[in-house]
Amino acid sequence: MKRIFKIGFLGHFIITFLKVSVAQTSFINVLPVEEQARIVDEILEDRIDNLLPVLMKRSGIDMWILISREYNEDPVMKTMLPSSWLSARRRTIMVFNLKDSGELEKIAIARYNVGKLLKGAWDIDVYPNQWEALLEIIKERNPKQIGLNFSIDFALADGLVKSEHDAFMNVLPKEYRSKVVSAESLAIAWLETRSKKELQIYPMICHLGHQILQYGLSENVIHPGITTTDDVVWALRQKVKDLGLDTWFQPSVSVQRNEVGSTEFLRSFSRRPEKDIIRFGDLLHVDFGITYLRLNTDQQQHFYVLKPGEKEVPAGLVKAFNNGNLLQDILVRNFKKGKTGNQILKDALAEAEGKGFIASIYTHPIGLHGHAAGPSIGMWDQQQGVKGRGDYLLYENTAYSIELFAATEVEEWKKPVRIMLEEDGVYTKDGFYFLDGRAEEILTIPRK
């Protein structure tokens, strides 16, 4: 997919991305750690200054308090720490106060500033106790609602541990306790909403993930009759390490083949062999993701190992793959602002059933986490809807891993084959688009 980017923020990133996507001769250059840190902090500052006030106003919470202790951080707080902070320190308390004027106060109840983002506001000579310093901030601002991170349905919005919750509530005067509310909606909004700057670099990150897949699922790594699926997994892990990146889950590589029994495509992920020897005529499936500049990818694609003398992917597999693309199209055109994840799931599955597809949809948000905050659109074992997380609404400028499968009877194999696809994309006011395009065909090993 060709895409044009304006040169400006991270212009050198985009130039590199365009050159590599045309030439396909080398991997995108991963920036030195210091440069990565600068960009992470620049994006974080922009998110806090320009995005957070909008989200606080939308949620109705005018004071958001995050409390964590070192090495037991609230997952939301971890996304707000500057690059030089690899963890919270002692007890770290962040206070975001939205004034009636729309100005956002960023306060750390700490002896020191949290990087350049939050000003330290604890004078130990005046308030020897950290909780007293926090209470003084609350009393001076007198907020209408005090948001704390506790949630039943969303683990990522449930980061305030019980001991810290109890300690805070025990010192909070009675007249303020009725103002304490769950910050679930605000925490999810912060995690799921992508800023303009993030949307500029996200295509490059997805493209880098695709490049690694192209390397790992090719004749560079795979030698039929010798290489195992586990060998490919570790080749992917090694390439990620060599490039200076991280992966947020262990990749997986699985096989569908002609001589396997007719129910092979239903084999669960937990029961597949780790060391299948890859053979000629195998249909390989890979599930893989990377983390770079605090953003994550999650991608699944298929590759076919050509038999000696074979020039093309069998027609039945091509048809099956095309049905997988059609199911993606059905799902993403059902993305509409204000619909819940469960509504999107129901409408998409109904449309797929009307076209005769055997389909399953298990799409999830992606961004600062792999399985991120936002509306769940099915799970592999919950095709009737997901209670709680599936009831959350779809908002604009949110990213998703379009994860699903379509099963099609393949004539050459005389059995159904499951095409399992996953590609990352963004929903905006203009609709949905894939961040780095999507796989439009089954690629061959070796490449044609």
N, C-alpha and C positions, 0 to 999 in steps of 0.2 A: 504494500500500500504506500503510495506516495503522499507525503504530507509536507506542507510548507510552514515553516516557523519564522517568526519575526526575530531578528537578531537584537538582543538587548540583554536582559537578565540571563546569565549563564550562556552568553552567545557562543563562547568557544565550545561548550558542550554540544550545542545544536549543530555547529559546523562539523564537528567530529562525527556526530550521528549521521548526518546526511552523506558525508564522504564514505563512511563504512557501508551504509545501506546500499549505495550504488556499487561500490567496488567488491564488497563481500570478500575481501582478501585478508582481513585481520580483525581481531577483537577490538571493540571500542576501548580506548585508553581509560583505565580506572584512575581517578585522580589520587595524588598523594594524600596521606591522612590529614595533614594540616589544611590542605585546600578543601577536603571533604568537610572538615570541622567548620571552616568559615562559611560554607554554603549551608550546612545544617543550621547554624546559628542565624544566618540571614533569613532563611525560610521560617524558622521558629519565631523570630522577632516580628516578621510580617504577619504571621498567623495570629499572634497574641494581640498586636496593635490594631489590625484591620479586620480580622475574622471574628475573634472572640467577642467583641462588643455586640456585633450583629447577632451572634448565637445566644448571648445572654439575654438580649432584648426579646428574642423569639421565644425563649424558654420561660421568661418572666422571673428569672432569678437575678437579683441585683447584687448579691454577695455569694461568691463561690469559694469555699474553703476546702483545701486539700491538705491532708495530714498523713505523713508517712515517716517511718523510721528506717534507718540505714539497712540496706539489703532486704527490706521487706516492703518495697515501694508499691504504692498504688499504680496500676498500669497506666492510668491517665497521667499521673505526675511524671512517670518515666518519659513520656513524650514531651514534657515541658522542661526537662532538665537540659541545660546547655551542653554542648559537645564535650566540654572539659569536666563535666560532672558525670562520672560513670555510675554514680549511685547517689541517693540522698545522704545527708550528713546528720548524724545523731537523729534528732527529730527535726524534720523539715516541715514547715507550715507555709503554704502559699495562700494568699488572700487576693482575690480579684473582686474589686468593688466598682460597680457601674453606677456613676453618678446620674442624677436627673438630666444633667447637661449632655450626657452621652460620653463624657470623659471616663476612661478606664484607669483606675488605680491598680498598680501591680506591687504588691507588698509581700515581703518574706519576713515571717516572724523568726528571725535568725540573727546571729551576731554579725553576719556578713551578708553581702549581696549575693544573690544567686546569679552568677555570671554578670552580664550587663542588662539582664532582662527584668529582674525583680530587686527592688531596693530593700536592704535589710532594715527592719524597724523594731529591733529589740534592744533597748538600752538596759543592760543588766543592772546598772546602778540605780535605775528608777524602778524597774520591775524585775526583781531577782528570779521570779517564777515565769517561765515561758507562757503558761496559760494566762497569767495576769496580763501579759503584754498583748496577747490575742484578744482578751476581753475588752481591753481599753480601745482597741481598733473597732470592735463591734459596737461598743457604746457610743463612740464618737460618730460613727456613720449611721447607726440606727437603721439597718436594712429592713426592707419589707419582707424579704424571703432570704433565708440562709440555706444554700444548697450544699449537701454533703453527699459523698459518693457511696450510696448503698442502693442495691437493686436486687430484685428477686430473679428476673429473667435474663439480665445481661451481666455476665461475669466481669467484663471489662469496665462496667460502671459500678462495680461492687467492691472497690478497692480499699475502703476505709475499714480497717480491722476492728474487731469488737472492743479490744482493750482501749484503743485510741478513741473510738466512738463514746465509750462509757466515760472515759476520763474527761472528754470535752463536755459531755452533757452534765456531768456532775458539777463542773465549775460554772456552767452557763446559768445565769440568773433565770428565775422562773418566767419573767416577762418576755424572755427571748425564745424560750423552748418551743412555743407554738409556731414560731416562724421557721423552724427547721423543717426542710422538705428534702425529699430525694432529688438529687441532681442528675437522675438517670437521663432525662431528655437532653440536658446540656452536655453531659459527658459523652453520650453517643454522638451528638452533633459535632462536638470538637474532634472526635476521633474519625468520623466518617467523611467530613466535608473537606474537599481538596481545594487548596488555594490556587490562584492563577499561576503562581510561581511553581507550585508542585506539578500542575498540569503541563507546564513547559518541559519539565525534565522526565516525567513519568514515561513518555514514549521511548526515550532513550534507554531507560532501565529495562523496559519490556523487550526492547530490541536486543539488548545485551543477553537477556535470558534466552531469547530465541537463538542467538548466535552460539551459545553454549550447547543448546540442544542439537543444533546442526552439526556441531563437532562431535558430541558424544554418540549420536545415532548416525554414524557414517562409517565408511571403510577405514577412517583414521583409527577407529577403536574396535570395530566389529569384524571378526574373521569367522565366518560360519563353520561350525563343527569344532571350534576351539573356545570362542568367547562365550561366557555365561552372562545371564541377565545381571547377576551380582557384579561381574566385572564392569559392566557399563555403569551401574550405579556408582561405583567407586571412582570410575574415570570422570564422571560428572562432578563428584565431590572434590576430586583432586584439581580439576580445572577451576572450580569456584575458588578453592584455596589459593591456587597459583595466581589468579587474577586479583587477589586481595579482597574478595567478597565474602559474604556469609550466606548460608542457606538456612531457612527457618524450619525445614523438615527434611527427613531422610528421603531422597528421591526413590522412585520405584520404577522398575521395568518389568513388564509382563508379556506373555506370548499367547496369541491365538494361532492355531495351525490346523491344517486340513484333517490330519489323522486323529485328532483328539475327539473324544465323544461329544455328542450333540449338545450336552449341557455345560460344556467347558466355559462358555461365555458368562455363565452365571456364578462362576467360582468367586468366592468373596476375596477381598483384598487380604484378609488376615490369613487365608489358607493357601495362597499361591506359593510355589516353590521359589526359593531365593536363588538357586543356581541352575536354572534351566539352561542347557546348552543351546545357543541360537543356531538354527538350521536354515538351509535354503527353503524359501517358500513360507517363512514365518511372517506373521503380522505382529509387529512390536508396538507396544503402547508404553509411553513414558509419562510420568507425573513428576514435575520439577519446579522449584521456585528459588529465587534469590532475594537477598536483602541488600539494598544499596541506598545510601543517603536517607536512611530510615524508612524507605518505602519498599514494599514487597511485591513479588510477582508470583503467579501460580499458573502453570501452563501444562496442558496435556496434548500430546500429538501422537500420530501413528506413522510408522515406517515399515516398508515391505522389503524383505530380503529376496532379491531376484534369484531364481533358479538358473543354473547354467544354461545359456542359450535363450533365456527369457528376456524380453525387452520391455514389457509393460506390466503394470499392476493388473491382476485379473479383473475383468469387467464387473463381476459381482461385488468385489471389494470396492471398486470405484463407485458403484451405485450406492452401496452401504454408506460410504463416506459422504457422498452428496446428501444423503438423508440426514446425516449428522449436521451438516451445514444448514440444511433447511430447518431443522429443529432449533438451531441457534437463532435463525431469523425469526421464527415464530416467537421465541421467548423475548428477544429484545424489542420487538415491535409492540409487545404488551407492557413495556415499561411506560408508566404514566405517573406523573407527579400526583401524590395524594393517595395512590393505591397502596394497599398493604402488600407485604411480601406474599402472604397467603392468597390474596386476590390475583396477583400476577401469576402465581403458580397454577391456580385453578383455571384461569383463562387460557394460559399457554397449553396446559395439558389437554384441555377440552378441544382446542384447535388442532393439536397434534393427533388426538384420537380421531377427530373428524377426517383427517387425511390418512388414517390407517396406520399410524406409526405405533410401534412398541417403544415407549419412551419413558425416561425418568429424568427429573430435573432436581438438582441439588446445588443451586447457585448461592454464593455467599459474598458479602462485602470484602473488600481488600484495601489495604492502604498502610497505615502505621503498624498493623498486625496482618498476619496471613489470613487467618479466619477472623475477620475484623468486625467492628461494631456496625450495626445497621440492620436492615430487614433481611431475615433469612428467607430465601425463596426455595423452599423444599429442603429436605435432607434425604439421603439415599433410602432411609428406612421410615420416612415420614412424608409420603406423597399425598396425604390428605391435608397437609398443612402443619405448621410448626407453632405450637401454642406459645404465646408470649413474644418471642423474637420474630415470628412470622406475622404478628399483628402490627409491627412497627411500619410506619409510612415511608414511602420512597420520596426522597428529597433530591434536589438538583446538586450538581457538582459532587457526586458520590461515585465511587469506583467499585466494580464487581468482577469477580471471576465467574464467567459464564460457564458453569460446569454442569454436564449432562451426558446422557447416552441415548442413542437410537439403535435399536436392534433390527437387522434386516436379514432375511433369508438369502444366502449366497448360493447361487445355483452350482457354481464349480465345487463348492465344499459340501453341498447338500445339508446345510445346517445354518442356523442364525449366527450372525457375527455382530458383536456389540462394538459400536464406534463410540469411544469415550473421549470427549473433547473438553478442553478448558482453555479459555483465552480471557485476557484482562481488558476491561473497557470502562468507559465513563459515561454516566448519564448527566446531561446538561439541559438547559432550556431549549436547546436545538435538537434534543433527542439523544440517542445512544451511538457511541462509536467505539471501535476497538482501538486500543492505544497504539499497537504496532501491527494492525491488521490481524488476520487470522490465517490458519492453515486452510488452504483451498483445495488441497489434494494430498494423497498419500505419497510421500517421497520414497524413493527407492534407495536401497543399499546394494551395490554402489550407486551413486547418483548417476542419472542418465546424462 
